Amino acid sequence: MKRSPETVDSQRSPTAQAPFPAIKVENIVKRYGTFEAVKGVNFEVAEGEIFGLLGPNGAGKSTLIRMMTTLIPVTSGRAIVGGHDVVKEPNEVRNMIGVIPQALTSDQDLTVEENLSIYAKLYSVPRVQREKNIAEVLEAVDLTKWRGAQTKTLSGGMRRRLEIARGLVHDPRIFFLDEPTTGLDPVSRIAVWEMLNNLKKRRNLTMLITTHYMEEADRLCDRIAIVDHGSLVALGTPIELKQSVPGSNVVEVQFNREDDGWKSRLMALTDVTDVQSQSAGVYRVLTSNGSRTTTQLVELAAGLGEELTSLSVQNTSLDDVFVHYTGRQLRDEQVKSVFMMPPRPGAQP
């Protein structure tokens, strides 16, 4: 039986018990005509927490983050960011947040330092403080020796680090990042994860991250909200979410040939709670006893005169969590929506 988001989140980490959350979203709804993109979502983000919104393209993640950053109006419900209502006090919200869009939006013809300086000026950071902040954020993202380089000469990973530095140059308390590592190679992605963790510790930043990468959410986030079709379907720490799925182990098995009867045979094994068909002859078997299920699989194949091409035992992953709560796998999407920069402080929403 699947648990509700509230049940999964009933044992929050100590960080999430802070009496004054950095972000509080209450029954928030966004409609476009008759289409409901976000359907009454509720969650809180504690001070100093890295909170992840995990889901596929079109799940409502970017719509949620746009409402929280005052980019689009809220249809109903409310969002409180840093103690300010995003509808009633949009300028106060903008002054205390940093936003990193998915698209790389720094001016390629300007230098690294010029991009940071212009952004700091938009937030009216005084000159002396501006110079200090630029030096600090460049060091934080390891771009100090490239401060005079034109942005177009930087690699994709370095440009992403510049985007993060730009979002920090005015000393925000709360940091929103929309798909921060999309398009990066694995080495650059891991480097960004390490940098964000270091920034959180040094600056006591609260971060809200949208992602469709399971490993990113698992390794980076203190808590994760799984969003699908505009609804929040599960909420908790990575460990809590994995523990909420029946079956503590996953046995991945491949048979030498496809047979329509394999799924029913596997479901009949002792301790098996679910069977997911991956591709022809390949199955993920969720079980509460990986060792016994492995033995039974070998015996089953031998008894039928079939051959096991491969067999491996793993712990429950966030991929299994996503399948459990949504009934489908989360896969890379080809097209992602462009997340625009928020208006500068003082501008009309």
Buried (B, 14 or more C-beta within 10 A) or exposed (E): EEBEBEBBBEEBBEBBEBEEBBBBBEEBBBEEEEEBBBBBBBBBBBBBBBBBBBBBBBBBBBBBBBBBBBBBEBBEBBBBBBBBBBBEBBBBBBBBBBBBBBBBBBEEEBBBBBBBBBBBBBBEBEEEEBBEBBBBBBEBBEBBEBBEBBBEEBEEBBBBBBBBBBBBBBBBBBBBBBBBBBBBEEEBBBBBBEBBBEBBEEBEBBBBBBBBBBBBBBEBBBBBBBBBBBBBBBBBBBEBBBBBBBBBBBBBBBBEEEEEEBBEBBEEBEBBBBBBEEEEBBBBBBBBBBEBBBEBBEEBBEEEEBEBEEBEBEEBBBBBBBBBBBEEBBEEEEEBBEBBBBBBBEEEB
